[in-house]
Amino acid sequence: VFSRDGATLFYGLVNDHWRIDRIMSHRMGSPTAEDKIVYVEADQGFQAGVGMTHDRNWIVIAAGDNETSEVRLIPADKADAEACLVRARQKGVEYDVEAHGDMLFIHTNDVSPQFRLVTAPISDPGEWTERIAASPDFYMTGVTTFADFFVVEGRENGLDQVELHNYGGGQPTRIAFPEASYSAGLDENPEYQVTSLRLAYESMVTPDTITEYDVATGGLKTLKVQEIPTGYDPGQYATERLEITVRDGTRVPVSVVYRKDFKKDGNGPLYMYGYGAYGYAIPPGFSTLRLSLLDRGFAFAIAHIRGGDDLGQQWHLDGKLTKRTNTFNDFVDCTRGMIALGFAKPGRVVAAGGSAGGELMGVVVNSDPDLWGAVAAHVPFVDVLNTMLDETLPLTPGE
């Protein structure tokens, strides 16, 4: 990112193991040999990055691994100033920072895995005051500040939500979305002073759609819909969001799409996709690639299993380390639940997943071979022990 006057460029530099451990500053027009080291990360498990607050007043230097973060700020108009620490790292505490006026808006999981929003004066960034408390029902995934309002994004019961909040307080405005299962959120909104917002929306039936939300009226205007060159009629397809109770009593969501002429008599083929790792939620989005499957009679399902954060950060924690087997059991039990609902029979199911989802495939093809007619393990992460013992790999120390 550039300083406000465009004279200084801040950038990250990778080390021999392809981990960014230094943030540098370059004065435009000067030799690169004169670049200055702004920040050095000593913990080999952490990586550093550089960005800017949405109001463009602060350069953000963030460091972290997959469960702990630490942020420093440099005034965008004082490129040579010393970086100011917001709050020192504390194991298991994540936070990210936005700014508005003389206040910082900090999105953090310091008291709850559901995250909350706190504010702090820029003059005393470690003095946090709660603005929006953590909710057991709403998983707060991000906060973006604009000149006249701020936006909170999150998920409720695993479904994306976008809320507009006034700085002065009062009830937020939640944007309504039409389908039972979908993926939605802020699109690119680079300007700070705005009267409308760009939103991205899609579902397993609705192609990627960019809309414009009028902040004053609440009106939504469609700007662009993904073009399907071969033609596509969304009226021929249906999507559902199901909940299947797995062996420990947990209810796991499953998003499914199929042609409306699909019969739930157990004879149709079913394609089950799963990932369940790294706190990454699999969105129930649109794909042109699966249309051929649907048109040939398949139902396509995404099992939102534990290990991802589809239902919150605790959903992720309940599928890792000593609880990792929940991920595998969830996928098997969701498949059996779909069979019970008439989507297929044992042996008429394709299981698929890639990378960490390929690890999932490696487990379920051994644990429940009777369920699958085919298993696609894409770039499968199945040599876990050797991989996690090799600290020269880029991602291993952070894990």
RATASUL-V714565 format. One record per run of one state. SS is the DSSP state (hx for helix, st for strand, lp for the rest). FROM is the first residue (numbers start at 0). LEN is the number of residues. If there is no record, write none. Layout:
# RATASUL-V714565
ss->SS from->FROM len->LEN
ss->SS from->FROM len->LEN
This chain:
# RATASUL-V714565
ss->lp from->0 len->1
ss->st from->1 len->1
ss->lp from->2 len->5
ss->st from->7 len->7
ss->lp from->14 len->5
ss->st from->19 len->8
ss->lp from->27 len->4
ss->hx from->31 len->3
ss->lp from->34 len->1
ss->st from->35 len->5
ss->lp from->40 len->6
ss->st from->46 len->6
ss->lp from->52 len->5
ss->st from->57 len->7
ss->lp from->64 len->4
ss->st from->68 len->7
ss->lp from->75 len->8
ss->st from->83 len->4
ss->lp from->87 len->7
ss->st from->94 len->6
ss->lp from->100 len->2
ss->st from->102 len->6
ss->lp from->108 len->7
ss->st from->115 len->6
ss->hx from->121 len->3
ss->lp from->124 len->4
ss->st from->128 len->4
ss->lp from->132 len->5
ss->st from->137 len->8
ss->lp from->145 len->4
ss->st from->149 len->7
ss->lp from->156 len->2
ss->st from->158 len->7
ss->lp from->165 len->7
ss->st from->172 len->2
ss->lp from->174 len->8
ss->st from->182 len->4
ss->lp from->186 len->9
ss->st from->195 len->7
ss->lp from->202 len->6
ss->st from->208 len->6
ss->lp from->214 len->5
ss->st from->219 len->6
ss->lp from->225 len->8
ss->hx from->233 len->3
ss->st from->236 len->9
ss->lp from->245 len->5
ss->st from->250 len->9
ss->lp from->259 len->10
ss->st from->269 len->4
ss->lp from->273 len->17
ss->hx from->290 len->5
ss->lp from->295 len->3
ss->st from->298 len->5
ss->lp from->303 len->9
ss->hx from->312 len->5
ss->lp from->317 len->3
ss->hx from->320 len->3
ss->lp from->323 len->1
ss->hx from->324 len->16
ss->lp from->340 len->8
ss->st from->348 len->6
ss->lp from->354 len->1
ss->hx from->355 len->12
ss->lp from->367 len->1
ss->hx from->368 len->3
ss->st from->371 len->7
ss->lp from->378 len->5
ss->hx from->383 len->6
ss->lp from->389 len->10
